[in-house]
């Protein structure tokens, strides 16, 4: 059996990741709630008087929650 390498491996890894994300959104209520929280956090972050680094820190914290989920 020949293993995928290079761009082909990257393509298949991305495809499998996308399918996993779709499955999580479809079957996990907590993940959907966290995705909604991420969208709300993005919108709110642009209305707050914060620096770019503080805005980035807020959004990264929500992304980390999604990754852990």
Number of C-alpha atoms within 10 A of each C-alpha: 3 4 6 11 10 7 9 11 12 12 13 13 12 12 12 12 12 12 12 12 12 12 11 15 16 11 10 12 11 13 18 15 12 17 17 12 15 20 13 11 15 16 11 11 18 11 8 9 9 11 10 11 9 12 17 13 12 15 16 13 12 17 16 10 13 17 9 6 11
